[in-house]
Amino acid sequence: MCRSLVYCSLAAPFLLATSAMAQTLNGSIGASVIQAPDYLGSDDDEARVLPDLNLRYGDQLYLNLRDGLGWNLYRQRNWTLSPFLGYQPGRDNTGDLSRFDEVDDSLTGGLRLSYQPAPWNLSLQAETPLSGDVDGYKLTLRAGWRGQPAPNWSAGIGPSLVYSSKAWTQSLFRVSDRDAARSGFSRYEPTDGYWRLGLSGNLNYRFAARWSVTGLAGITQLTGDAKDSPIVKNAGDATQGLAGMVLSYHF
């Protein structure tokens, strides 16, 4: 019932905003090739080919893979307050965790507060699952700098700090009695939330009026009860890297 109420409260503003605005759609669409761990905490990387979207409807609605579907409910100078719908990957029962139960992906709902004094961008967001097998809540603090080192070139870099609650940590890093019996791992039950520290950057080249290519890379570090889980300690790595390339068409 609680999830239904949260979902409705988030969905209503999007529907009202869409019907009320007669503005233009702009942004970019494209494709990306990403090399990343096959699950959070894994030491096995896999390559993924994914669609890439970065869309804006006027100055009210936005959609992209990092920030989800959001509505700029409040905008004042450099401040923006946005309810949003996001996505939390689960975990497949393949590879090192083939004897574990799957963790289904989750749709999340949340609220994001952003402060953008150019060339900086600071944001704080809170989100909670509305579906799937992940429970609890997650808080994310990001800081980013973006500049133009040369004509047709732009670059960005910034740190991030993520806190996942006890229930969220248990959803992704527990080893249940059933998992332990089938896999040989020790049973493990996280007793607290954990912090994840990150640093990411990107370099973009606009090689034509409507086309660009972007290289990106990032690294994160798991701590606490996530780092101590046998899923990470025995079969994975607390340090997670990511690299990729994105080809985008702008309109």
N, C-alpha and C positions, 0 to 999 in steps of 0.2 A: 504493500500500500504506500509506504514511504517513497519507494522508487517511482511509483506511478505519479505521485504528487509532484516530485521533483521534475520528472520528465515533462509533465503538463505545464509546469511553471516555466520551463525552459522553452518548450515548443511554442507556446502562445505568442511570445514576442516575435519569434521568427515569422509566424504566419501573419501577424498584424503588420510587421514591417514590410513584408513582401507585397502585400496587397495595397499598402499605402504609398509606396514609393514608385515613381516612374523615372528611374535613373538608368544609367548605362552600365553594362557589364564590361569590365576590363581586367587585364592581368596577363597570365601566361598559362600555356598548357605544354606538356612535353613528356619525355621519358627519362628515366634514370636507371643507372646500373650501380647497385650498392653492394659492397662487401662488408658483412657484419656477422656477429655471432648468431647462431641459429636459435638461441633463446638467451634471455638475460641471465648471465652467469656462466655461459658455455665457453669452452676454449676451442670450439670448432666453428670456423667461419664458413659462410655460404654466400654465393652471389645471387642477387635477386634483381630482376628487371621489373620495374614498377612504373605506373603512370605518375606524372608529377603535375599537380594543380596548384595554382596560386591565383585565385579569383577574387574580385571585389565588385560589389554591386553598389555603385555610388560610394558614399563614405560611411555606409551603415552596415552592410553585410560583407563577410569575408569567408573564404574557404581555402584552406591549405592543409597539407599533410601533417605539419607540426602543430598548428594551433587549432585545427578542427573547423567546425562551422560555428561562426560567432556573429553576434549582433552588437554593434557599438551603441549600447543603451545610453551612455553618457559621454559627451566629449566637451572638454573645457580646456582651452589652450593646449598644453602638452599632456593632459590627463585623459585617459579613456577607461571606461568601465564596461566590460563585455561578458554577458552570459554566453556559454558555448557548449557545444556537444563535441566530444572527442572520442578517441579510440585507444584502447589498451590491449596490446597483443597478449595472448595467453602462452601456452606451451604445448607443442606436439609431443607425443610419446614415440620419438624416433631416436636413433643414435644411442648415446650414453643413457638416455632416459626411456628407452623402449619398453621397459617393464614398469614404468610409472603410469598413473592415470593422466589423461590429458587435462589441461587447464584451458577452458574455452575463452576466446577473445571477449572483450567487454566494450559496450558503448558506455561512455562516461558523460556526466553533466557537471559543469563547473562555472566558476566566476573568475575573471581575469582583470586585474588592475594594472594598467601600463602607464609609464611616464617616459616621454620621448623628447628630451632636450637634445636636438641634433648636435653632433652625430651619434649620440648615445641612445640606447633603448633599454629601459628597465621594466621588468614585469614580475608580478607575483600572482600565482593562480592556485586555486584549490579545486579539486575535482573528486567525484565519488562515482562508482560504477552504477549503471542503471540496468545492466544485464550481464550475462556471462558468469564465470566462476570466480572472479576477483571481487573481494569485499574490502570494506574500510574506506580510507581516503588517502589522497596524495597531495602534497604541497610542493610547488616548483617555483624557485626564484632564479631569474635569468638576468644577466647584464650583457649588453652587446655594443660594440663600436663598429660603425660602418663609414668607409671613406672611399675616395676615388684617387688612387695613386697615379693614374695616367688616363688620357682620353680613351674612352671605350672600355676601361677597366674599373672594376670596383671590388672591394674586399671587405670582409667582416670577420670579427673574432670576439669571443666572449666566454665567460665561465657560467656554470649553472650549479645549483644546489637543490637536490630533491630529497624530501622526507616522505617516506612511505609508512603508514600506520602499522600497528601490530597485526591487524586483520589482513591488510594488503600484503605484508611480508609473509604471513602464514599461507596465503593463497598461492604464492609463487615459490616459496622456499621450504615449506614443511616436507618431511618424509613421513608419511602416515604408516601405520602398522601394515597395511596392505602393500604399500610401496616397498617397505623394508623387507617384507617376507618374499616378495617376488624378485627384488633387485640385489639383495645382499647388503644394501646400504644400512647404516644404523638409523633407527628411528630418530626423528628430530622435530621438535616443535618450537619455533621462534617464540620468545617471550616478550619481545619489544619490537618497535619499529626500527628502521635503519636509515642512514643517510647515504646518498649517492652523489659524488662530486664529479663534475665534468668540465671539459674545455673543448670548444669546437671552433672551426673557422672555415671560410670559403673564399674562393677567388672566381670572379665572373668576368668573362670577355664577351662584349657585344660585337660580333663579327659581321653583322648585317643589321639593317634597319629594324627588322622584326625578329632576329634570331640571336641567341646567346648560348654559351656553354659555360657551365659552372663546375669547378672542382671543389670537393668538400672533404673534410676529415674531422674526426673527433675522438676523444678518449674519455672514459668514465671509470670511476673506482667505487666498487661496492664496499660497504663497511658493516660493522656490527653483526646482527643476527643473520643478515643475508650472506655476508662473507663467510660466516662460520657454518653455514649449511653444508651437508655432504654433497648436495647438488652442485655447489661451487667448489668446496674444498677437495672433494674426491674426484669429481668428473668435469670440473670447469676451471674458471679463472676469475678472480675478483676484479682484474683489470680488463676492460672491454674496449676494443678499438673499432673504428668505422671509417671507411673511405668510399668515395663514389664520384660519379660524373653525371651531370644533368644537361640534357639538350632541351631548350625551351623556345617556343614560338610566342611572341608578345603581340597583343592586340589592344 
